[in-house]
């Protein structure tokens, strides 16, 4: 991770479906995924990203405006 890098490339992500009853929400950030950097109308879905530890406050990520973008620009 490089500090102050505004658009780091996310590695290939392997997605696995699980039952909602088995979903753990502690230690995860509910991250919005957009098609482009214009955000608003390009919203696709939300996904859970694992944070560094379960005690990490997700509000830090929310206030920073962290989101995943599907198209590099």
C-alpha positions in Angstrom: 0.0 0.0 0.0 1.3 3.4 -1.0 0.3 6.3 1.2 -1.8 9.0 -0.6 -2.3 6.9 -3.7 -5.8 7.9 -4.7 -6.5 5.1 -7.2 -4.7 1.9 -6.2 -5.4 -1.2 -8.3 -7.4 -3.8 -6.4 -6.2 -7.4 -7.0 -8.5 -10.0 -8.6 -11.3 -10.7 -6.1 -12.8 -14.2 -5.8 -16.5 -14.0 -4.9 -18.3 -16.7 -2.9 -22.0 -16.8 -2.1 -22.9 -17.6 1.5 -26.2 -17.8 3.4 -27.1 -14.5 5.1 -27.4 -16.3 8.4 -23.7 -17.2 8.2 -22.6 -13.6 7.2 -20.3 -11.9 9.8 -20.5 -8.2 9.8 -17.9 -7.4 12.5 -14.6 -6.3 11.1 -16.0 -5.6 7.6 -16.8 -2.3 5.8 -19.9 -2.2 3.6 -18.2 -0.6 0.5 -20.2 0.8 -2.4 -19.1 -0.3 -5.9 -19.5 2.1 -8.8 -18.8 1.8 -12.6 -17.0 5.1 -12.9 -15.6 7.9 -10.7 -18.8 10.0 -11.2 -20.4 7.7 -8.6 -24.1 8.7 -8.0 -25.8 7.3 -11.2 -23.2 4.6 -11.7 -23.8 2.8 -8.4 -23.9 -1.0 -8.9 -24.0 -2.8 -5.5 -22.4 -2.9 -2.1 -19.9 -5.4 -0.9 -18.2 -6.3 2.4 -14.5 -5.6 2.6 -12.5 -7.1 5.5 -10.8 -4.4 7.6 -7.5 -4.7 9.4 -9.1 -5.9 12.6 -12.6 -6.3 14.1 -12.0 -3.3 16.4 -11.4 -0.9 13.4 -14.2 1.7 13.2 -15.9 1.6 9.7 -16.7 5.3 10.1 -13.1 6.1 9.2 -13.6 4.5 5.8 -17.0 6.2 5.4 -15.6 9.6 6.1 -12.7 9.0 3.7 -15.2 8.2 0.9 -13.7 4.8 0.2 -15.4 3.1 -2.8 -14.5 0.5 -5.4 -14.5 1.5 -9.1 -15.0 -1.0 -11.8 -13.5 1.1 -14.7 -10.0 2.5 -14.5 -9.8 6.2 -15.5 
